[in-house]
Amino acid sequence: MISEKVREYFDKVVDTVFAIILIFIMLGIAIGTFQLFFTAWTLLALEGITGHYIDIIADVLTLYVLIELSKSLVEYFNTQRLRLTFILDAAIVFILREVLISLFKHELKPEMLYALSVFLLVLGGLRIGSVLLYEREKHIA
């Protein structure tokens, strides 16, 4: 049937696009890790107590976000489904990254902290709900 061929073509295109995205994420993780080790020498400059630590903390947290995103793509290749938990994990880590960096730089206003806290609470609730739903579906199957 025509719809079967279209579906097969669509699946191949989506797999190819996700594979290309995953390759770029892996390349970004590798380059970021190399740069992280390379810039670790800047800590020896001794520019105050904080020095370049904020840059290294931001880089490490950014790499962690990329790793979480790559997990969701790898899971797609294994199950042909995007798991919401991995996407929510990446979002939570990204928001926490922003909060930590802003707090460390003393740039976070109370209103923004409250807003991000509520956003994290909602994301956490969604994550718990998605895990419970996944376990229920797994139990039923």
N, C-alpha and C positions, 0 to 999 in steps of 0.2 A: 504494500500500500504506500501511497505518497506520504501519508502522515508518519509512517514508520521510518521512511528514509529521511524525512525532515528531522524527526526526533534523533535519529542516529547521527546525522550531520551536526545537529545542535550540540549533542553530547560531546562529540569530538572537538568542536570549536571551543566549548567551555573548558574541556580538559586541557586543551592547548593553551588557552589564555591563562588559566590558573597555573599551569606548569611554567609559563614565562614569568608570571608574577613571582612564583616561588623561587625561581632562579635568581631574579633580581633581589629578592629579600635575602637569600643566602649570600649573594655577592655583597650586599650591604652589610650583613652581619660580619662577614670575613674582613671586609675593608675597615669597618668600625672597630673590630677587635684589634686589628693591626695598628690602627691609629691610636687606640687606647694605650697599647703598650708603648708606642712611640712617644706619645705625649706625657707618659708617666714621668719622664725625665724633667718636665717643667716643674714638678713638685720640689725639686732641689733648689729652685731659685729663691726659696724662702721669702716670699713677698707677703709678709704678715702671717697671721695664724691660719686664715682660710686659704690664702694663696690661690692656686688653681684648682682646689678641691671641688669647688662647685661645678667646674667644667667637667671634671672626671665623673662626678656623681651624675650629672645630666647625661653624659655619654653612656654610662653603665645602664641607667634607667631606660634610655632610648633603645639600647641593644635589647634590653629585656622586653620592651614593647614589640620590637621586630620578631623576637623569638616567639612570643605569644601569637602574633599574627601568622607566622609560618606554621605553628601547630594547627591552626584552623584549616590551612590549606592542605597540609598533610592528611588531616582527618578527612577532608573532602575526597582525596584520592582513595582512601581506604574504604569509605562508606558511601560515597557519592552523595553525601549530605553535609551541609555546613552545620556544625554543632554550635549552638548559641553560647554554650559555656566558654568556649575558647575565645569567641569574639568579645564576650563580656569581660573575660579576664584581661584581654588586651586593653579594653576601654578603662577598666578599673586601674590597671597599672599606669596608663597614660595620665589619668586624672591625678592619681597619687604622685606621679612624677612632677606634674605641674604644681601641685600643692607643696611638695617638698622643696622644689627649687625656689618657689616664691617665698616660702617661709624662711629659707636659708638666706635669701637676698633681702629679707625684711621688706618685701614689696606687696604683701598680701593684706588687703583691707578686710575688716571684719565681715562686711556684707558679702564679699566674694567668698570668704571662707565658709560662711553659712550656706551660701548657694551651692558650693562644691560639696559640702558635707551632705546636704540633702540629695544632691545628684548621686553621690557615692552610696547613700542609703538606698536609693531607688535601684541603682545598678546591682548592689548586693542582694536586694530582694528579688530582682529578676534572675540573678544567677542561682540563688537558692531554689527558686521556682523551676528554673530550667533543669537543674540537677534532679529535683524530685520528679518532674515530668519524664525525664530520660530514664530514670530508674523504674518508673511505673511502666513505660513502654517496653523496657527491656524485660521486666517481669511478665508482662502480658505475652510477649513474643516467646 
